[in-house]
Each structure stands twice: as C-alpha cells, then as structure tokens.
Amino acid sequence: MVEFFPVIAAALLGSFLSFFCGFGLGTLLLPAFLLFFPLEIAVAASAVVHMLNNLFKLVLVGKNADWSIIKTFGLASVVGSVLGAIFLGFISNTSSLGQYTVYGSTFQITLINLIIGILIIVFSMMEILPQFRSIVIPRKVLPLGGLVSGFFGGLSGHQGALRSAFLMKSGLTKDAFVGTRVVCACLVDLSRITVYVSQIKSGWSQVNPWLVGIASLAAFTGAWTGNHFMKKTELRILNFVISVSLILFGIALSLGLVIRS
C-alpha cells in the first residue's frame, strides 16, 4: 500500500483541485501512474479514474447542469475532440518548436500547446481585468467554444482548462457552472474511453485493478471534499481562483512543463 502513495496523493489532490478549476486530476495522476505502467497503459488507467471520478461528481452536482448549454457546447466539444485526435496524426511530427533543459530535465515546446496556453491566458485575464469582467459570451457562440476546446483537447489532452475558460464567461451561476462542466467532461471521457478500448485491446491486462480502484476512491474523497468547500465559496472568489489557476496552467503549458493527459 505504501508504494501506491504517489498515486493516492495525486488522485486526492488532483480531484479536489479539479472541482474548483475544471482540470488537475489527469495532469497530476498521469505522472504517478507512469511509475507503474508504460505510457499508453498509464494514459488509459488515468482516463478510467478520470471517468469514474466525473461520474461520481455527476451524482453530486449533475442536477445543477444547464442542459441548453450541454446540447450546444457539450456536444460540440465531443465532435471537436474527435476531429482534434484525427488531426493530431497529421501534425505530430512537425509541431515541435524547440526544447530546453533545466536541472537535467528536458522540456519540449510545441505549437499546439503554445496556442492552447495563450488562449487560456487570454480568456482568464478577461475574467480578472475589470474592463473585461462584465463581458459575457453569447450563448449562440458557445457551440464554437465547445468545438474549439474539444478540438485542442483532442490534440493535447488539456481541454478541461479551455472548457472552464469558455464556460466562465457564459453567464452561468456557480452551481450551474460546476454542474455543466462536469456533464461536458463526462461526455468527452466516454469518447476517450471508447477510443482507448479499441486502441489498447490486450494491453488492459497490464492494468492493476487494485491500483485503479484505490486511485478512484482517493479521487472520490477529493471530489466530495471539493464539493463541501464549493458550497461555501462565493462565485466571485471561485472565478478569481479559477482564473489565477488557469493563467498559471497556461504559462506552464506554453513552456512545455505540463505532461499530456
């Protein structure tokens, strides 16, 4: 059990943070799973925990979702993620802009992650700067936002951050924002799991079900705790926390400091 501590800690903290920011579980959990599995198996195991955790959060807050946005933004994000995953095959060998080494660790800057990072920073700054705070994205434009977030998510796996950046400006209440974000995440995760099942096939036998189960329980605990604190958090404070987190994430993503999840 002690050797599983990195996975348990990553699942617990990542799930707690994702309740507020809309991302974090996959980003923290994947490196932890890489201590036990090859990359493709670690990605699949991370996706399973991510999906189970989102289903758990769906039970907690799904009733607050705005289904008019899910029908447009959510479904468009699923379509976008499929298109992005397909497009990835055409640019995977040509998207690197360079790499650098810090204290023996090598980081790669890619065109896709740089574009996503800049988009995240721009949308998040619009929430913090007073002159942009009152701007609301018209709902008729939200399908385009879903398509964009899904498309870039299919390319890099970081669509949770872009999803939060778009939905923050959609004029939703705090509860509707969290519920809608969770339902959209579930839709995308279902698409991801379907792809992984067909791609890995026999590789699933390498996944330790006990480790995935323990990670899922830790993630559930993080989500339950996050929901408890969320109820006591004002929308203004929540948006500020999300915006700052997204800006830091966008900078890290642009600099190649975030592992694909």
Sequence and secondary structure as in RCSB ss.txt:
>XXXX:A:sequence
MVEFFPVIAAALLGSFLSFFCGFGLGTLLLPAFLLFFPLEIAVAASAVVHMLNNLFKLVLVGKNADWSIIKTFGL
ASVVGSVLGAIFLGFISNTSSLGQYTVYGSTFQITLINLIIGILIIVFSMMEILPQFRSIVIPRKVLPLGGLVSG
FFGGLSGHQGALRSAFLMKSGLTKDAFVGTRVVCACLVDLSRITVYVSQIKSGWSQVNPWLVGIASLAAFTGAWT
GNHFMKKTELRILNFVISVSLILFGIALSLGLVIRS
>XXXX:A:secstr
 GGGHHHHHHHHHHHHHHHHHS  HHHHHHHHHTTTS HHHHHHHHHHHHHHHHHHHHHHHGGG  HHHIIIIIH
HHHHHHHHHHHHHHHHTTT EEEEEEETTEEEEEEHHHHHHHHHHHHHHHHHHSHHHHT    GGGHHHHHHHHH
HHHHHHS HHHHHHHHHTTTT  HHHHHHHHHHHHHHHHHHHHHHHHHHHGGGGGGS HHHHHHHHHHHHHHHHH
HHHHHTTS HHHHHHHHHHHHHHHHHHHHTT S   
